[in-house]
Amino acid sequence: MIHLSDRINNLSESQTISMAKKGRELSSKGIDIINLSFGEPDFQTPDHIKTAAKEAIDAGYTFYTPVAGYPELRSAIAKKLLT
């Protein structure tokens, strides 16, 4: 038998997990909801995004971004929004 510490035994379920369960429960009852608990889309990631993510990993983009974001990405977004 495995004995866990009191601290582990007294952990409660996270609010995120609780919210996700509630969302699944409501959906299973046919209630149309927008579940924002996990921040996961309800569709597969498009292939061009998966390819770009793999290329970014291979290029060394494996850490958190700078707080303000990458300058070249910010520029590209600004350019797109201005056109």
PDB file of N, CA, C and O in Angstrom:
ATOM      1  N   MET A   1       0.847  -1.186   0.000  1.00  0.00           N
ATOM      2  CA  MET A   1       0.000   0.000   0.000  1.00  0.00           C
ATOM      3  C   MET A   1       0.891   1.247   0.000  1.00  0.00           C
ATOM      4  O   MET A   1       1.878   1.318   0.732  1.00  0.00           O
ATOM      5  N   ILE A   2       0.531   2.213  -0.821  1.00  0.00           N
ATOM      6  CA  ILE A   2       1.292   3.460  -0.906  1.00  0.00           C
ATOM      7  C   ILE A   2       0.669   4.478   0.042  1.00  0.00           C
ATOM      8  O   ILE A   2      -0.541   4.703   0.021  1.00  0.00           O
ATOM      9  N   HIS A   3       1.499   5.080   0.863  1.00  0.00           N
ATOM     10  CA  HIS A   3       1.026   6.115   1.778  1.00  0.00           C
ATOM     11  C   HIS A   3       1.462   7.475   1.243  1.00  0.00           C
ATOM     12  O   HIS A   3       2.645   7.704   0.992  1.00  0.00           O
ATOM     13  N   LEU A   4       0.508   8.359   1.075  1.00  0.00           N
ATOM     14  CA  LEU A   4       0.794   9.705   0.606  1.00  0.00           C
ATOM     15  C   LEU A   4       0.732  10.668   1.770  1.00  0.00           C
ATOM     16  O   LEU A   4       0.061  10.415   2.771  1.00  0.00           O
ATOM     17  N   SER A   5       1.434  11.762   1.629  1.00  0.00           N
ATOM     18  CA  SER A   5       1.453  12.758   2.699  1.00  0.00           C
ATOM     19  C   SER A   5       0.081  13.395   2.867  1.00  0.00           C
ATOM     20  O   SER A   5      -0.739  13.379   1.949  1.00  0.00           O
ATOM     21  N   ASP A   6      -0.161  13.955   4.045  1.00  0.00           N
ATOM     22  CA  ASP A   6      -1.416  14.663   4.306  1.00  0.00           C
ATOM     23  C   ASP A   6      -1.616  15.800   3.310  1.00  0.00           C
ATOM     24  O   ASP A   6      -2.734  16.073   2.872  1.00  0.00           O
ATOM     25  N   ARG A   7      -0.517  16.454   2.964  1.00  0.00           N
ATOM     26  CA  ARG A   7      -0.602  17.578   2.028  1.00  0.00           C
ATOM     27  C   ARG A   7      -1.154  17.109   0.677  1.00  0.00           C
ATOM     28  O   ARG A   7      -2.011  17.770   0.091  1.00  0.00           O
ATOM     29  N   ILE A   8      -0.666  15.985   0.194  1.00  0.00           N
ATOM     30  CA  ILE A   8      -1.155  15.444  -1.073  1.00  0.00           C
ATOM     31  C   ILE A   8      -2.611  14.981  -0.934  1.00  0.00           C
ATOM     32  O   ILE A   8      -3.437  15.246  -1.807  1.00  0.00           O
ATOM     33  N   ASN A   9      -2.913  14.299   0.151  1.00  0.00           N
ATOM     34  CA  ASN A   9      -4.262  13.791   0.359  1.00  0.00           C
ATOM     35  C   ASN A   9      -5.295  14.898   0.506  1.00  0.00           C
ATOM     36  O   ASN A   9      -6.483  14.668   0.285  1.00  0.00           O
ATOM     37  N   ASN A  10      -4.860  16.086   0.873  1.00  0.00           N
ATOM     38  CA  ASN A  10      -5.794  17.195   1.088  1.00  0.00           C
ATOM     39  C   ASN A  10      -5.913  18.136  -0.110  1.00  0.00           C
ATOM     40  O   ASN A  10      -6.596  19.157  -0.033  1.00  0.00           O
ATOM     41  N   LEU A  11      -5.251  17.795  -1.214  1.00  0.00           N
ATOM     42  CA  LEU A  11      -5.373  18.634  -2.412  1.00  0.00           C
ATOM     43  C   LEU A  11      -6.791  18.550  -2.955  1.00  0.00           C
ATOM     44  O   LEU A  11      -7.408  17.485  -2.955  1.00  0.00           O
ATOM     45  N   SER A  12      -7.292  19.672  -3.411  1.00  0.00           N
ATOM     46  CA  SER A  12      -8.628  19.663  -4.010  1.00  0.00           C
ATOM     47  C   SER A  12      -8.497  19.799  -5.524  1.00  0.00           C
ATOM     48  O   SER A  12      -7.456  20.206  -6.039  1.00  0.00           O
ATOM     49  N   GLU A  13      -9.553  19.457  -6.210  1.00  0.00           N
ATOM     50  CA  GLU A  13      -9.580  19.544  -7.660  1.00  0.00           C
ATOM     51  C   GLU A  13      -9.452  21.006  -8.082  1.00  0.00           C
ATOM     52  O   GLU A  13     -10.038  21.889  -7.457  1.00  0.00           O
ATOM     53  N   SER A  14      -8.695  21.257  -9.132  1.00  0.00           N
ATOM     54  CA  SER A  14      -8.526  22.632  -9.600  1.00  0.00           C
ATOM     55  C   SER A  14      -9.837  23.155 -10.191  1.00  0.00           C
ATOM     56  O   SER A  14     -10.679  22.382 -10.650  1.00  0.00           O
ATOM     57  N   GLN A  15      -9.990  24.451 -10.172  1.00  0.00           N
ATOM     58  CA  GLN A  15     -11.181  25.082 -10.734  1.00  0.00           C
ATOM     59  C   GLN A  15     -11.268  24.832 -12.238  1.00  0.00           C
ATOM     60  O   GLN A  15     -12.362  24.713 -12.788  1.00  0.00           O
ATOM     61  N   THR A  16     -10.119  24.755 -12.898  1.00  0.00           N
ATOM     62  CA  THR A  16     -10.107  24.506 -14.335  1.00  0.00           C
ATOM     63  C   THR A  16     -10.674  23.126 -14.647  1.00  0.00           C
ATOM     64  O   THR A  16     -11.497  22.976 -15.550  1.00  0.00           O
ATOM     65  N   ILE A  17     -10.232  22.123 -13.898  1.00  0.00           N
ATOM     66  CA  ILE A  17     -10.731  20.760 -14.104  1.00  0.00           C
ATOM     67  C   ILE A  17     -12.225  20.705 -13.793  1.00  0.00           C
ATOM     68  O   ILE A  17     -12.994  20.075 -14.520  1.00  0.00           O
ATOM     69  N   SER A  18     -12.625  21.359 -12.723  1.00  0.00           N
ATOM     70  CA  SER A  18     -14.036  21.386 -12.332  1.00  0.00           C
ATOM     71  C   SER A  18     -14.894  22.025 -13.422  1.00  0.00           C
ATOM     72  O   SER A  18     -15.974  21.530 -13.744  1.00  0.00           O
ATOM     73  N   MET A  19     -14.404  23.129 -13.985  1.00  0.00           N
ATOM     74  CA  MET A  19     -15.122  23.813 -15.044  1.00  0.00           C
ATOM     75  C   MET A  19     -15.239  22.930 -16.291  1.00  0.00           C
ATOM     76  O   MET A  19     -16.287  22.896 -16.934  1.00  0.00           O
ATOM     77  N   ALA A  20     -14.163  22.221 -16.626  1.00  0.00           N
ATOM     78  CA  ALA A  20     -14.173  21.338 -17.797  1.00  0.00           C
ATOM     79  C   ALA A  20     -15.192  20.215 -17.617  1.00  0.00           C
ATOM     80  O   ALA A  20     -15.930  19.884 -18.544  1.00  0.00           O
ATOM     81  N   LYS A  21     -15.227  19.634 -16.424  1.00  0.00           N
ATOM     82  CA  LYS A  21     -16.204  18.578 -16.141  1.00  0.00           C
ATOM     83  C   LYS A  21     -17.623  19.102 -16.301  1.00  0.00           C
ATOM     84  O   LYS A  21     -18.474  18.436 -16.891  1.00  0.00           O
ATOM     85  N   LYS A  22     -17.876  20.286 -15.778  1.00  0.00           N
ATOM     86  CA  LYS A  22     -19.209  20.888 -15.872  1.00  0.00           C
ATOM     87  C   LYS A  22     -19.578  21.129 -17.336  1.00  0.00           C
ATOM     88  O   LYS A  22     -20.717  20.892 -17.738  1.00  0.00           O
ATOM     89  N   GLY A  23     -18.625  21.596 -18.124  1.00  0.00           N
ATOM     90  CA  GLY A  23     -18.865  21.823 -19.541  1.00  0.00           C
ATOM     91  C   GLY A  23     -19.215  20.536 -20.268  1.00  0.00           C
ATOM     92  O   GLY A  23     -20.148  20.508 -21.071  1.00  0.00           O
ATOM     93  N   ARG A  24     -18.470  19.463 -19.991  1.00  0.00           N
ATOM     94  CA  ARG A  24     -18.773  18.166 -20.615  1.00  0.00           C
ATOM     95  C   ARG A  24     -20.147  17.663 -20.178  1.00  0.00           C
ATOM     96  O   ARG A  24     -20.899  17.109 -20.980  1.00  0.00           O
ATOM     97  N   GLU A  25     -20.462  17.862 -18.906  1.00  0.00           N
ATOM     98  CA  GLU A  25     -21.765  17.435 -18.378  1.00  0.00           C
ATOM     99  C   GLU A  25     -22.899  18.152 -19.108  1.00  0.00           C
ATOM    100  O   GLU A  25     -23.859  17.518 -19.546  1.00  0.00           O
ATOM    101  N   LEU A  26     -22.786  19.475 -19.237  1.00  0.00           N
ATOM    102  CA  LEU A  26     -23.825  20.251 -19.912  1.00  0.00           C
ATOM    103  C   LEU A  26     -23.933  19.871 -21.387  1.00  0.00           C
ATOM    104  O   LEU A  26     -25.035  19.752 -21.923  1.00  0.00           O
ATOM    105  N   SER A  27     -22.788  19.683 -22.038  1.00  0.00           N
ATOM    106  CA  SER A  27     -22.789  19.280 -23.447  1.00  0.00           C
ATOM    107  C   SER A  27     -23.464  17.935 -23.641  1.00  0.00           C
ATOM    108  O   SER A  27     -24.220  17.744 -24.593  1.00  0.00           O
ATOM    109  N   SER A  28     -23.192  17.004 -22.737  1.00  0.00           N
ATOM    110  CA  SER A  28     -23.781  15.667 -22.860  1.00  0.00           C
ATOM    111  C   SER A  28     -25.297  15.700 -22.693  1.00  0.00           C
ATOM    112  O   SER A  28     -25.989  14.775 -23.117  1.00  0.00           O
ATOM    113  N   LYS A  29     -25.818  16.765 -22.074  1.00  0.00           N
ATOM    114  CA  LYS A  29     -27.263  16.928 -21.913  1.00  0.00           C
ATOM    115  C   LYS A  29     -27.878  17.677 -23.093  1.00  0.00           C
ATOM    116  O   LYS A  29     -29.071  17.979 -23.100  1.00  0.00           O
ATOM    117  N   GLY A  30     -27.034  17.972 -24.099  1.00  0.00           N
ATOM    118  CA  GLY A  30     -27.532  18.655 -25.285  1.00  0.00           C
ATOM    119  C   GLY A  30     -27.559  20.164 -25.164  1.00  0.00           C
ATOM    120  O   GLY A  30     -28.096  20.847 -26.036  1.00  0.00           O
ATOM    121  N   ILE A  31     -26.993  20.689 -24.103  1.00  0.00           N
ATOM    122  CA  ILE A  31     -26.966  22.144 -23.917  1.00  0.00           C
ATOM    123  C   ILE A  31     -25.808  22.704 -24.734  1.00  0.00           C
ATOM    124  O   ILE A  31     -24.673  22.243 -24.607  1.00  0.00           O
ATOM    125  N   ASP A  32     -26.092  23.692 -25.568  1.00  0.00           N
ATOM    126  CA  ASP A  32     -25.075  24.306 -26.425  1.00  0.00           C
ATOM    127  C   ASP A  32     -24.263  25.285 -25.590  1.00  0.00           C
ATOM    128  O   ASP A  32     -24.776  26.320 -25.163  1.00  0.00           O
ATOM    129  N   ILE A  33     -22.999  24.960 -25.358  1.00  0.00           N
ATOM    130  CA  ILE A  33     -22.150  25.824 -24.533  1.00  0.00           C
ATOM    131  C   ILE A  33     -20.872  26.180 -25.284  1.00  0.00           C
ATOM    132  O   ILE A  33     -20.519  25.537 -26.273  1.00  0.00           O
ATOM    133  N   ILE A  34     -20.199  27.192 -24.810  1.00  0.00           N
ATOM    134  CA  ILE A  34     -18.849  27.528 -25.254  1.00  0.00           C
ATOM    135  C   ILE A  34     -17.962  27.251 -24.048  1.00  0.00           C
ATOM    136  O   ILE A  34     -17.994  27.979 -23.057  1.00  0.00           O
ATOM    137  N   ASN A  35     -17.174  26.196 -24.147  1.00  0.00           N
ATOM    138  CA  ASN A  35     -16.342  25.770 -23.021  1.00  0.00           C
ATOM    139  C   ASN A  35     -14.987  26.466 -23.094  1.00  0.00           C
ATOM    140  O   ASN A  35     -14.188  26.187 -23.989  1.00  0.00           O
ATOM    141  N   LEU A  36     -14.734  27.357 -22.167  1.00  0.00           N
ATOM    142  CA  LEU A  36     -13.475  28.097 -22.132  1.00  0.00           C
ATOM    143  C   LEU A  36     -12.537  27.606 -21.021  1.00  0.00           C
ATOM    144  O   LEU A  36     -11.583  28.297 -20.662  1.00  0.00           O
ATOM    145  N   SER A  37     -12.804  26.435 -20.490  1.00  0.00           N
ATOM    146  CA  SER A  37     -12.041  25.971 -19.332  1.00  0.00           C
ATOM    147  C   SER A  37     -10.578  25.700 -19.636  1.00  0.00           C
ATOM    148  O   SER A  37      -9.709  26.174 -18.905  1.00  0.00           O
ATOM    149  N   PHE A  38     -10.277  24.953 -20.692  1.00  0.00           N
ATOM    150  CA  PHE A  38      -8.890  24.589 -20.979  1.00  0.00           C
ATOM    151  C   PHE A  38      -8.246  25.465 -22.032  1.00  0.00           C
ATOM    152  O   PHE A  38      -7.025  25.443 -22.187  1.00  0.00           O
ATOM    153  N   GLY A  39      -9.018  26.217 -22.743  1.00  0.00           N
ATOM    154  CA  GLY A  39      -8.448  27.027 -23.818  1.00  0.00           C
ATOM    155  C   GLY A  39      -8.043  26.177 -25.009  1.00  0.00           C
ATOM    156  O   GLY A  39      -7.143  26.551 -25.760  1.00  0.00           O
ATOM    157  N   GLU A  40      -8.702  25.028 -25.193  1.00  0.00           N
ATOM    158  CA  GLU A  40      -8.413  24.156 -26.322  1.00  0.00           C
ATOM    159  C   GLU A  40      -9.490  24.334 -27.380  1.00  0.00           C
ATOM    160  O   GLU A  40     -10.674  24.418 -27.055  1.00  0.00           O
ATOM    161  N   PRO A  41      -9.083  24.391 -28.650  1.00  0.00           N
ATOM    162  CA  PRO A  41     -10.090  24.489 -29.705  1.00  0.00           C
ATOM    163  C   PRO A  41     -10.816  23.167 -29.873  1.00  0.00           C
ATOM    164  O   PRO A  41     -10.363  22.131 -29.385  1.00  0.00           O
ATOM    165  N   ASP A  42     -11.939  23.206 -30.564  1.00  0.00           N
ATOM    166  CA  ASP A  42     -12.691  21.982 -30.824  1.00  0.00           C
ATOM    167  C   ASP A  42     -12.440  21.479 -32.243  1.00  0.00           C
ATOM    168  O   ASP A  42     -13.291  20.821 -32.841  1.00  0.00           O
ATOM    169  N   PHE A  43     -11.261  21.797 -32.771  1.00  0.00           N
ATOM    170  CA  PHE A  43     -10.864  21.361 -34.105  1.00  0.00           C
ATOM    171  C   PHE A  43      -9.370  21.053 -34.096  1.00  0.00           C
ATOM    172  O   PHE A  43      -8.631  21.529 -33.234  1.00  0.00           O
ATOM    173  N   GLN A  44      -8.940  20.257 -35.060  1.00  0.00           N
ATOM    174  CA  GLN A  44      -7.524  19.918 -35.172  1.00  0.00           C
ATOM    175  C   GLN A  44      -6.712  21.137 -35.619  1.00  0.00           C
ATOM    176  O   GLN A  44      -7.215  21.999 -36.340  1.00  0.00           O
ATOM    177  N   THR A  45      -5.474  21.197 -35.187  1.00  0.00           N
ATOM    178  CA  THR A  45      -4.578  22.270 -35.619  1.00  0.00           C
ATOM    179  C   THR A  45      -4.317  22.122 -37.117  1.00  0.00           C
ATOM    180  O   THR A  45      -3.945  21.041 -37.574  1.00  0.00           O
ATOM    181  N   PRO A  46      -4.510  23.202 -37.888  1.00  0.00           N
ATOM    182  CA  PRO A  46      -4.268  23.121 -39.333  1.00  0.00           C
ATOM    183  C   PRO A  46      -2.813  22.733 -39.640  1.00  0.00           C
ATOM    184  O   PRO A  46      -1.897  23.080 -38.894  1.00  0.00           O
ATOM    185  N   ASP A  47      -2.620  22.013 -40.743  1.00  0.00           N
ATOM    186  CA  ASP A  47      -1.296  21.507 -41.110  1.00  0.00           C
ATOM    187  C   ASP A  47      -0.245  22.605 -41.237  1.00  0.00           C
ATOM    188  O   ASP A  47       0.897  22.413 -40.818  1.00  0.00           O
ATOM    189  N   HIS A  48      -0.615  23.760 -41.812  1.00  0.00           N
ATOM    190  CA  HIS A  48       0.391  24.821 -41.989  1.00  0.00           C
ATOM    191  C   HIS A  48       0.877  25.362 -40.640  1.00  0.00           C
ATOM    192  O   HIS A  48       2.018  25.810 -40.528  1.00  0.00           O
ATOM    193  N   ILE A  49       0.037  25.324 -39.639  1.00  0.00           N
ATOM    194  CA  ILE A  49       0.450  25.776 -38.304  1.00  0.00           C
ATOM    195  C   ILE A  49       1.344  24.724 -37.648  1.00  0.00           C
ATOM    196  O   ILE A  49       2.334  25.067 -37.002  1.00  0.00           O
ATOM    197  N   LYS A  50       1.000  23.449 -37.812  1.00  0.00           N
ATOM    198  CA  LYS A  50       1.851  22.380 -37.260  1.00  0.00           C
ATOM    199  C   LYS A  50       3.241  22.429 -37.896  1.00  0.00           C
ATOM    200  O   LYS A  50       4.250  22.275 -37.207  1.00  0.00           O
ATOM    201  N   THR A  51       3.287  22.643 -39.212  1.00  0.00           N
ATOM    202  CA  THR A  51       4.569  22.721 -39.916  1.00  0.00           C
ATOM    203  C   THR A  51       5.390  23.898 -39.408  1.00  0.00           C
ATOM    204  O   THR A  51       6.588  23.764 -39.157  1.00  0.00           O
ATOM    205  N   ALA A  52       4.744  25.052 -39.257  1.00  0.00           N
ATOM    206  CA  ALA A  52       5.447  26.241 -38.771  1.00  0.00           C
ATOM    207  C   ALA A  52       5.956  26.032 -37.346  1.00  0.00           C
ATOM    208  O   ALA A  52       7.054  26.476 -37.011  1.00  0.00           O
ATOM    209  N   ALA A  53       5.168  25.360 -36.503  1.00  0.00           N
ATOM    210  CA  ALA A  53       5.595  25.093 -35.122  1.00  0.00           C
ATOM    211  C   ALA A  53       6.811  24.178 -35.103  1.00  0.00           C
ATOM    212  O   ALA A  53       7.745  24.408 -34.334  1.00  0.00           O
ATOM    213  N   LYS A  54       6.812  23.141 -35.940  1.00  0.00           N
ATOM    214  CA  LYS A  54       7.961  22.229 -36.011  1.00  0.00           C
ATOM    215  C   LYS A  54       9.211  22.970 -36.479  1.00  0.00           C
ATOM    216  O   LYS A  54      10.299  22.762 -35.942  1.00  0.00           O
ATOM    217  N   GLU A  55       9.053  23.830 -37.478  1.00  0.00           N
ATOM    218  CA  GLU A  55      10.188  24.619 -37.979  1.00  0.00           C
ATOM    219  C   GLU A  55      10.711  25.555 -36.900  1.00  0.00           C
ATOM    220  O   GLU A  55      11.921  25.739 -36.771  1.00  0.00           O
ATOM    221  N   ALA A  56       9.809  26.149 -36.122  1.00  0.00           N
ATOM    222  CA  ALA A  56      10.229  27.065 -35.050  1.00  0.00           C
ATOM    223  C   ALA A  56      11.011  26.310 -33.982  1.00  0.00           C
ATOM    224  O   ALA A  56      12.011  26.820 -33.478  1.00  0.00           O
ATOM    225  N   ILE A  57      10.573  25.109 -33.630  1.00  0.00           N
ATOM    226  CA  ILE A  57      11.296  24.300 -32.644  1.00  0.00           C
ATOM    227  C   ILE A  57      12.689  23.983 -33.160  1.00  0.00           C
ATOM    228  O   ILE A  57      13.669  24.122 -32.428  1.00  0.00           O
ATOM    229  N   ASP A  58      12.787  23.555 -34.425  1.00  0.00           N
ATOM    230  CA  ASP A  58      14.084  23.238 -35.013  1.00  0.00           C
ATOM    231  C   ASP A  58      14.992  24.460 -35.088  1.00  0.00           C
ATOM    232  O   ASP A  58      16.215  24.325 -35.049  1.00  0.00           O
ATOM    233  N   ALA A  59      14.404  25.653 -35.196  1.00  0.00           N
ATOM    234  CA  ALA A  59      15.182  26.896 -35.258  1.00  0.00           C
ATOM    235  C   ALA A  59      15.565  27.406 -33.877  1.00  0.00           C
ATOM    236  O   ALA A  59      16.214  28.445 -33.760  1.00  0.00           O
ATOM    237  N   GLY A  60      15.169  26.685 -32.826  1.00  0.00           N
ATOM    238  CA  GLY A  60      15.586  27.067 -31.480  1.00  0.00           C
ATOM    239  C   GLY A  60      14.590  27.900 -30.702  1.00  0.00           C
ATOM    240  O   GLY A  60      14.908  28.378 -29.614  1.00  0.00           O
ATOM    241  N   TYR A  61      13.396  28.086 -31.231  1.00  0.00           N
ATOM    242  CA  TYR A  61      12.377  28.848 -30.506  1.00  0.00           C
ATOM    243  C   TYR A  61      11.680  27.915 -29.511  1.00  0.00           C
ATOM    244  O   TYR A  61      10.557  27.463 -29.735  1.00  0.00           O
ATOM    245  N   THR A  62      12.387  27.640 -28.401  1.00  0.00           N
ATOM    246  CA  THR A  62      11.889  26.671 -27.429  1.00  0.00           C
ATOM    247  C   THR A  62      11.734  27.252 -26.031  1.00  0.00           C
ATOM    248  O   THR A  62      11.476  26.518 -25.077  1.00  0.00           O
ATOM    249  N   PHE A  63      11.887  28.541 -25.907  1.00  0.00           N
ATOM    250  CA  PHE A  63      11.751  29.204 -24.604  1.00  0.00           C
ATOM    251  C   PHE A  63      10.577  30.172 -24.647  1.00  0.00           C
ATOM    252  O   PHE A  63       9.999  30.417 -25.706  1.00  0.00           O
ATOM    253  N   TYR A  64      10.236  30.711 -23.501  1.00  0.00           N
ATOM    254  CA  TYR A  64       9.204  31.744 -23.478  1.00  0.00           C
ATOM    255  C   TYR A  64       9.664  32.919 -24.317  1.00  0.00           C
ATOM    256  O   TYR A  64      10.855  33.218 -24.408  1.00  0.00           O
ATOM    257  N   THR A  65       8.695  33.576 -24.927  1.00  0.00           N
ATOM    258  CA  THR A  65       9.021  34.757 -25.733  1.00  0.00           C
ATOM    259  C   THR A  65       9.333  35.928 -24.810  1.00  0.00           C
ATOM    260  O   THR A  65       8.979  35.903 -23.631  1.00  0.00           O
ATOM    261  N   PRO A  66       9.998  36.960 -25.345  1.00  0.00           N
ATOM    262  CA  PRO A  66      10.156  38.180 -24.559  1.00  0.00           C
ATOM    263  C   PRO A  66       8.770  38.724 -24.197  1.00  0.00           C
ATOM    264  O   PRO A  66       7.807  38.493 -24.928  1.00  0.00           O
ATOM    265  N   VAL A  67       8.663  39.431 -23.096  1.00  0.00           N
ATOM    266  CA  VAL A  67       7.361  39.931 -22.636  1.00  0.00           C
ATOM    267  C   VAL A  67       6.661  40.739 -23.726  1.00  0.00           C
ATOM    268  O   VAL A  67       5.458  40.584 -23.939  1.00  0.00           O
ATOM    269  N   ALA A  68       7.388  41.576 -24.396  1.00  0.00           N
ATOM    270  CA  ALA A  68       6.784  42.413 -25.451  1.00  0.00           C
ATOM    271  C   ALA A  68       6.622  41.651 -26.767  1.00  0.00           C
ATOM    272  O   ALA A  68       6.038  42.178 -27.714  1.00  0.00           O
ATOM    273  N   GLY A  69       7.124  40.435 -26.836  1.00  0.00           N
ATOM    274  CA  GLY A  69       7.043  39.654 -28.071  1.00  0.00           C
ATOM    275  C   GLY A  69       8.286  39.856 -28.931  1.00  0.00           C
ATOM    276  O   GLY A  69       9.101  40.739 -28.666  1.00  0.00           O
ATOM    277  N   TYR A  70       8.419  39.028 -29.959  1.00  0.00           N
ATOM    278  CA  TYR A  70       9.551  39.162 -30.872  1.00  0.00           C
ATOM    279  C   TYR A  70       9.322  40.357 -31.781  1.00  0.00           C
ATOM    280  O   TYR A  70       8.249  40.488 -32.370  1.00  0.00           O
ATOM    281  N   PRO A  71      10.332  41.247 -31.906  1.00  0.00           N
ATOM    282  CA  PRO A  71      10.158  42.450 -32.737  1.00  0.00           C
ATOM    283  C   PRO A  71       9.713  42.145 -34.170  1.00  0.00           C
ATOM    284  O   PRO A  71       8.854  42.840 -34.712  1.00  0.00           O
ATOM    285  N   GLU A  72      10.299  41.100 -34.791  1.00  0.00           N
ATOM    286  CA  GLU A  72       9.933  40.797 -36.178  1.00  0.00           C
ATOM    287  C   GLU A  72       8.482  40.318 -36.283  1.00  0.00           C
ATOM    288  O   GLU A  72       7.814  40.598 -37.278  1.00  0.00           O
ATOM    289  N   LEU A  73       7.994  39.609 -35.284  1.00  0.00           N
ATOM    290  CA  LEU A  73       6.596  39.171 -35.289  1.00  0.00           C
ATOM    291  C   LEU A  73       5.671  40.367 -35.060  1.00  0.00           C
ATOM    292  O   LEU A  73       4.638  40.491 -35.718  1.00  0.00           O
ATOM    293  N   ARG A  74       6.039  41.233 -34.140  1.00  0.00           N
ATOM    294  CA  ARG A  74       5.222  42.431 -33.894  1.00  0.00           C
ATOM    295  C   ARG A  74       5.118  43.277 -35.151  1.00  0.00           C
ATOM    296  O   ARG A  74       4.051  43.795 -35.477  1.00  0.00           O
ATOM    297  N   SER A  75       6.239  43.411 -35.856  1.00  0.00           N
ATOM    298  CA  SER A  75       6.248  44.183 -37.119  1.00  0.00           C
ATOM    299  C   SER A  75       5.327  43.543 -38.148  1.00  0.00           C
ATOM    300  O   SER A  75       4.550  44.234 -38.807  1.00  0.00           O
ATOM    301  N   ALA A  76       5.413  42.226 -38.284  1.00  0.00           N
ATOM    302  CA  ALA A  76       4.566  41.526 -39.262  1.00  0.00           C
ATOM    303  C   ALA A  76       3.089  41.679 -38.920  1.00  0.00           C
ATOM    304  O   ALA A  76       2.264  41.867 -39.813  1.00  0.00           O
ATOM    305  N   ILE A  77       2.754  41.601 -37.653  1.00  0.00           N
ATOM    306  CA  ILE A  77       1.354  41.758 -37.242  1.00  0.00           C
ATOM    307  C   ILE A  77       0.882  43.176 -37.515  1.00  0.00           C
ATOM    308  O   ILE A  77      -0.217  43.384 -38.027  1.00  0.00           O
ATOM    309  N   ALA A  78       1.721  44.159 -37.169  1.00  0.00           N
ATOM    310  CA  ALA A  78       1.357  45.566 -37.419  1.00  0.00           C
ATOM    311  C   ALA A  78       1.143  45.811 -38.910  1.00  0.00           C
ATOM    312  O   ALA A  78       0.179  46.465 -39.310  1.00  0.00           O
ATOM    313  N   LYS A  79       2.056  45.276 -39.729  1.00  0.00           N
ATOM    314  CA  LYS A  79       1.944  45.452 -41.178  1.00  0.00           C
ATOM    315  C   LYS A  79       0.632  44.840 -41.695  1.00  0.00           C
ATOM    316  O   LYS A  79      -0.071  45.450 -42.501  1.00  0.00           O
ATOM    317  N   LYS A  80       0.317  43.635 -41.221  1.00  0.00           N
ATOM    318  CA  LYS A  80      -0.916  42.972 -41.659  1.00  0.00           C
ATOM    319  C   LYS A  80      -2.152  43.789 -41.259  1.00  0.00           C
ATOM    320  O   LYS A  80      -3.087  43.935 -42.046  1.00  0.00           O
ATOM    321  N   LEU A  81      -2.145  44.314 -40.040  1.00  0.00           N
ATOM    322  CA  LEU A  81      -3.311  45.052 -39.547  1.00  0.00           C
ATOM    323  C   LEU A  81      -3.465  46.412 -40.229  1.00  0.00           C
ATOM    324  O   LEU A  81      -4.570  46.951 -40.302  1.00  0.00           O
ATOM    325  N   LEU A  82      -2.374  46.957 -40.719  1.00  0.00           N
ATOM    326  CA  LEU A  82      -2.434  48.264 -41.362  1.00  0.00           C
ATOM    327  C   LEU A  82      -2.838  48.181 -42.830  1.00  0.00           C
ATOM    328  O   LEU A  82      -3.146  49.202 -43.444  1.00  0.00           O
ATOM    329  N   THR A  83      -2.839  46.980 -43.398  1.00  0.00           N
ATOM    330  CA  THR A  83      -3.183  46.859 -44.824  1.00  0.00           C
ATOM    331  C   THR A  83      -4.616  46.391 -45.000  1.00  0.00           C
ATOM    332  O   THR A  83      -5.080  46.233 -46.130  1.00  0.00           O
TER     333      THR A  83
END
